[in-house]
């Protein structure tokens, strides 16, 4: 028996403001039904006596420690810029006047 219908998919698509074709609705209904079937199979597994774990690996935080280093000065940052204006990066205007 199907867990999700084509109408359910159409309703979800409307909520998400997605315009789906009839073929897409049929396809997604099948795909979502397959996913829900797999989830149901996993949910049905008897885990009595199995201790819950958030991560089976015993790794700890493997990032390097933060080190404070000096940053670029304004002059150093602007030195490699193709164009500067008034001690700032100069970039082409992309919006019209008054926006």
N, C-alpha and C positions, 0 to 999 in steps of 0.2 A: 504494500500500500504506500502511496506517495505521501511524504511528510510535508511537502510544500507544493502548492498548486500554481498553475500559470497565473491565476487571478491574484494569488499572494505576491508573485513576482511583479505583476503589473502594479499592484498597490504600492509595493516598496519602491518601484521605479518612479511612480508619481510623487511619493514623499521625497525622494532624492532628486526630483526634477530631472529625470533621465528620460529621454525620448527613445524608446526601444521599439524595434520592428517586431512583427509577429514571430518571425524566425528567431530573433534574439530572445524574446520572452520564452519561447519553447525551449531553446537551448539552455538559458540560464535556469529555468525551472528544473531541468534534468540535472544540471551541474550542482545546483544547491541541494537538490534532493539526495544526490550521491554523497555530498559532504555531510548532510545531517544523518544519513544512514551510517556513515563511518563513525561519527561522533556518538551515535546511539550504541554502536557496537563497543566502543571504548568505554562508555559510561556503564555498560552492563557487566564489565569485568569485575569479578569478586576480588576486592582488595582487603578483605578482612585480615588483620594481623600484619599488614604491610605498613611500615612506618612512613609517614609523609616526609618528603624532603623537598626543599626548594631548589637544590642543586646537588647532584650526586658527586660532583667533583669537589675536591677540598682545596681548590685554588683560592688564594687570597688576592687582594688587590695587587695587580701586577704592573701598575703604572709607576713611572719614575717619580721621585719626590719633586715638588715644585722648588725652583731656584729663582731668586730674584736677580734679574740681569738688567743692565741699563738698556733703555730703548733708544730709538733714533731721535735725534734732535729734529726740530722743524726744518732746519737748513739741510740736514742729511736726507730727510725724507723727500724734500722738494728737489734735491740735486739731480735725481734721476728722472724727474717728470719731463715729458715732452714740452709742456707749456705750464707756466705759472702766472698768476695774476694776484696782486695784493697779498703776497705770502700764502697763497692757497693753490691747490691744483686747479688748472683751467681745463674745463671739459666742454665739448660742444653742447649747445642748447638743444634740448630735445622736446621741450614743450613751447607752445606759442606764448607770445607776450601776454601778461596779465593772468597767467594760470598759476 
